[in-house]
């Protein structure tokens, strides 16, 4: 079992490693199946708050989280592409075949748009990059979608903890920053709704 309390305690005692903690949390949350076993979302939110209390600027937080998540996704894609012929027989898919089945069904239903929307849906999030690679999705298409969706994913998953810490420890002066995050959230919801309509329209056409 992953000891999240131990990681947080160690980072509190070694604040100079908070940036690496951010990278680790974002990478773990995004890399292949690890996100199922490790509470990366919780870890990322907490360490983002620690980054704020350590006076790390918001741009640095976003760059670190964005870079780590994209590196993890791209690595997972190449693992899927490399192992596509025998991925079903490799742990943990061998003992949990439902994970790949769920990812494949989602990918077959929604295609490349599913890679975008799947990044924000918990049940398929950890398997989408490796599924896309194993099913032969072109890398240039995967890369474009991953880099774009990362621009939304990074602030959506890191800024709540960051701004909450800022407001908690520095008071109302950071309400402007909080308002900025709300704008990002609204934009993310708008884009999600737009893509969701396209996905539903595509699924309805397939069912006709």
N, C-alpha and C positions, 0 to 999 in steps of 0.2 A: 504493500500500500504506500502511495506517495505521501510523504510527510510535508504538507503545505505549511504547517505551523513552524517546522524546523527551518524551512527556506526563509520565511518571513523574519524569524528571529535572527537568523544569520545575517540577513541584509540589514536589519536594524543595527546590528553590531558592526557591520562593515558597509556603511553607506556609500563608500567609493565604488562599490560593485553594483549599485542600483541600476545603472545603465545596462550592464550585462544581464542583470535580473530581468529587465524589461525584454531584452532580446530573447532570453531563454523562454520566458512565459509566452511570448507571441509565437516563437518557433514551435514550442511544444503544442500549443493550441491548434496550430495549423498543419503540423506534420503527420501525414498518413493517419494511422490509427491511434497514435499516442494520446490525442485529444480525448479519446473515449476513457482512457485510464487515468489521466491526469486532469484535474480541474483547472485547465488553462485560463478559462474566462475569469474565474474568481481570482486566480493568481495574478492575472494581468491587471485587473481592476485595483487590487491592493497595492501592487508594486507601482502602478501609475500614480496612486496617491502618495506613496513614499517618494517618488520622483519629484512631485510638487513640493513636498515638505523639505526636500533636499535642494530646492531652488533650481532644479533643472527646468529649462525653458520648454514651452509647449512644442516648439518646432522640433527640438531634439527628440522629444518623446515620440512624436508622430513619425519622424524619419526612422527611428530605431524599430518601432512596432511595424511600420509598413515594410521595411526591408526584410525583417525577420520572417514575417508572414509570407511574403512573396518567395523568399528563398526556400522556405519549407514547402510551399505549394508546388513550386517548380521541381524541387527534388522528388516530391511524391509522384508527380507526373512522370518523371523519367524512370522511377522505380516501377511504376505500372506498365510503362512502355517496354521496359527491359524484361519484365517477368510475365508478360501478358499470357504466354502459353501455359504457364504452370502456377499462376498466382492463386488459383483455387486450392492448390495442394500445399500452400505455404501457411505456417502459423502467422497470424491468428485466424486467417480466413478458413483454414481447414476445419477448425473447431467452431467457427461462427460464420457459416456460409451466408446467413441472412444479411450480413453487412454488405457484401458485394452485390447480392441480389437486389437489395434496396437501392444501392447506388446505380446499378445498371438500369433498373426500371425507370428511375428518375431521369437518367441520361437519355434513354431511348424515347421517353415521353416528351421531354423538353429540348433535347439537343444541346447546342452550344449555349443557349440562354440558360439552360439548367445549371451550367457551371457557374454562371454569375449568381443566380438566385440561390443555388445550393450552398453558397458560401455563408449565407445568413440563416440557414435552417439547420437546427441542431442535429436531427437524426441522420442527415446525409452529409453534413459539413465535413466530418473527418475522412470520408471516403471518396469525395468527388474528384480531387486531383488524381489520385491513383486509379480511379475508375476511368477517367477521361484518357489517361495514358494507356491503360490496358485495352481500351476499346478503339484505339487508333485515331483519336482526335488529332488534327494537325497542330503542331506545336505553336505555330504563329497565331492560330486562333485562340488556343489556350492562353498563351502569353498575353495577348491583347486584353482578353477578358479578365485575366487574373490581375494584371497591373491596374486596370481601371477599377475593378471592384475593390481592390486593396485601398484605393483612395477614400472609399466610403467605410470599409471595414475597420481600418486603423483608428480613425477618430471615434467611430461608434463604440469601439470596445475599450479604448484607453482614456478618452477624455472625461467620461463620467467620474471615474475615480480621481483623476487629476484635478478637475474643477471642484469636486466635493471637498478635497483636501485643502485647496486654495481658499475656498469660502470659509471652511471650518477654522483654519488657522490664521487667516488674514482678514476675515470679515467681509463687509459689504463692498469693499473696493473691487472685488473680483466678480461682481455680479455681471459686469460687461462681458467678461470671459464666459460666464455661464450662459449668457444670452447668445453668445456666438456659438456655443455648443448646441443650443436649442435650434438655431438656424440650420446647423449641419444635420441634426436629427430629423427635422422637418423635410429637408432636401432628400435624405436617405429614404424616408417614408414615401415621398412622392415618386422617387425612382423605383422603389420596390413595387408600388402600386401600378406604375406604368408597365414594368416588365411582367408583373403578375397578370395583367390584362392580356398581354401578348401571349403569355404561356397558356392561359385558359382558352384563348381564341384558337391557338394552335392545337390544343388537345381536343377542342370541340370539332375542328376540321377533320382530325384523325378518326373521330368516332362516327362521323357522317358516312 
